[in-house]
């Protein structure tokens, strides 16, 4: 490399996220800028379109040697060498970044999510670890800092996916995920925007889970100004994730605005005026708010401690359901669900996620049977297959027990009515029947049919593509039979409630009435004239809200 280094392709103010903002202490800002300048020159080498891979690797090797020696011929390396001598931070972290840049020089595709995460451990996480080391922060901050850095890296990959492919020949969307569209070329085809959208949203679900993990970072930081920058960065990460959900980065530039940056700065500044508190309950409550679930009415009727616990259960259900329903390949879904199994197994030791920590708290307070969480995961694994069929009523019963009965068994203990365990299991099965009837077309679009093949066979319907099955007039007649089963389930629940404390079961009763209303609307509409997913009217919601405000 020559002593005369080229001008960097980007400057700190060109980045999405604050590099050395005014929130940081001046004594550290110079060191951060030195680290950024070194990373920038290395990145520019790895991205240089006119250099072959071998030359890139040679230049990156020369850059590392200059960093180790403090060679003044390369000012960026010399400055970072001096920073490390002063603060004992910089060299180790920069060398890990160089490993990522070497990888960029020779690797252009990533097979699966795990491979992408391994890349982020080198390309992103060292930045956060450098900041922690520079500020002499505790090692407890490393896990949430790594989560934030990985999230930021993947957001940048999504943001730049079109440009990276065209200008650098690189794609960071995992190959297996793109194969849902048939091929890489098909994935980037303008006419496949809907398929691409599903993949982007599934990736953003994973990113949002990482941001949730990062939410606790400010609580682990002693330096007030670093804490402020972490808060601002988390706000910007959430904002960019939201923007990417509403735009296609293949066809347009998606980025945070100056208003977003200003809002994030104010959030960071505000954090310096108060003592950081646990963010875990805010994460689970936000999951409930985002869902728009009708179950929220029942949750609001609970006392604060019980409401916090049910938020944890709901957030867990939402997280695993999003995995099962997302566009990730089936093997990836199973891997993500397995991560949740591991989290359940360590709840009473050291859970690693905000949802896990809140579940552990709820479990201790209300003696939750954690085997029910594993039962729910069993059901989600059934949903994660590329093609779902249930052979018989017995298999339908098992599926309902797993995906709905488990939730009922957990919830009923939080409500304070553990003696109503059997009632919760039966009601859960009934509510799941309504879900199946409501979501027939949506499920069919994902090649799922939950009405047992044995029932279809009674009317002469043999297994076929889901769209063919649900379009057959005989399918409507089978739906009628399942609706009668749901009616009988509601009648049984009404009878069982005569033996329980209705006040304690008010959340379950509100949920039951919501689903009974959905079933009424489905039957009134008719099974052969479906036009998308049925939603309750404003009058229906007002009626349920009125019931929620009345004593049980």
C-alpha positions, 0 to 999 in steps of 0.5 A: 500500500502506498503512503498516500491513501485514497479518500474514503468512500464514506464519512461518519455522517454518511452512515445510518447510525451514529459513529462518534456523535455528540452524545459521546464524551470528547475524550473518547470521540477521537478514539472512535473516529480513529477506529472508524477511519481504519475500518473504512479504509479496510472496507474500501479495499474489500469493496474495490471493484477494480481489484482482484481478490488476491490483491485485496487480500495482499492489501488487507495483510499490509494494512494489518502489519501497519496496524501492528507496527504503527507504520506512519506511512498509513496514517489510519493504522498509525492513529489506531495503533496509538489509540490502542497504546493509550486505551488498551482497545483497538487492535484485537477488535480491528483484526477481527474486522479484517477477518471479515473484510478478507471474507468479503474479498473471497465470499459472495453468498451465505447458505443459511442464517447461521452462516450469516450470523457467523459473518456478523460476529466478525464484521459487526460485533467487534465494533461494539466490543471496541466501544465497551473496552474503550469505556472500560465497561463490564463484560455483562454488556457484551451479549446485548451489545453483540445483539445490537451490532448484529442487528445493525449489520443485517439491517444494512445488508437488507438496506443495500441488497440491491446495490450490493448485488449489482455493484459488488456481486454480493448477496447477504440474504441466505441462499436457502431463503431466496430459494423460496422464490425458485432461484436467486434471479427469481428472488430479485425479479421485479414481478416477485415482490410479494415473495421477496416481501415475505423473506424480508419480513421473516429476516426482519422478525429475526432482526427485531428479536436481536433488537429486543435482546439489545434493549437491556444494553443501557442497563449494563453501561456505567458511562452515562454518555455511552448509555445515551448513544446506545439508546439512540442507536436502538431507536434508530435500529427499530426505525430502520426495521420499520421502514424496511417493512414498508418498502422494497430495498431492491428497487428503492433506497430505504434509510432513516431520515433526519427527523428519525435521527433527531428523535433518536438523539433526544431519546438518548439525551433523555436517558441521561436524566434518569436511572436505567430500569429493566426493559424486559417487561417493556419488550413483552408489552410492546409485542402485545401492542404490535399484535393488535390481538383481541386478547388484549381486552382480557389482559387489561382486565388483570391486575398489574402483576398478572398482566405482566405475566400474561404479556410474557406468555403472549410474547412467547407465543407470538415469537414462536408463531411468527417463526412457524408462519414466516418465510424461512426454510423449514430446517431454519424454522426448526433451528429457531424453535430449538433455540426457544427449547434451549431458552425454556430449559434455562429459564430458572438458571440464566435465560438469555432473552427478555421474553425468557427472563419475563417467563422465568419471573412469571413461572416463579410467581404463578408456578407455570408448568413449563412443559406446556411451553414445550408442547406449544413448540411441538405444535409450532414444529408441525406448522413449520413443515412445507406442507401440513395435513392432518390425517384424523380427528385424533391428530387434529385433537393433538394439534389443538392440544399443543398449539391452544391447550398449552396456552390455556394451561399456562394462562389459567394459572396466571388468572388464578384459577388452576382448578379450571385446567380441564376447562382451559384445555377444552376451551383452547381446542374450541378456539383453535377450531374457530381459528382453523375455520377463519384462516382456511384461505390464508392457510391454504396459501401456505399449503396448510389444511387443518381439516382432517383428511378423514373428514374430507374422505367421507365426502369423496375428497382426496388429498390434493393441493390446498388451493384445490381442496378449499375451492371444492364445494364439498369442502364447505360442507366439511367446514359446517361440520367443524363449526358444529363441533365448535358450537358444541365446545362453546356450549360445554364451556358455558356449562363448565363456567357455572362451577368456577369463579367467573371473575377470575376467569374474566379474561378467558370469558372475554376471549371466548366471547370474541371467538364466539362472535367470529364463529357467528360471523363466519356462519352468517357469511357462509362457507362457500363465499369466503372473501379473505380473512374475516374481521370483527366490526366496530360494533362487535369490538365496542360490545366486547369492550363494554363487557371488558369494563363490566364486573364479571 
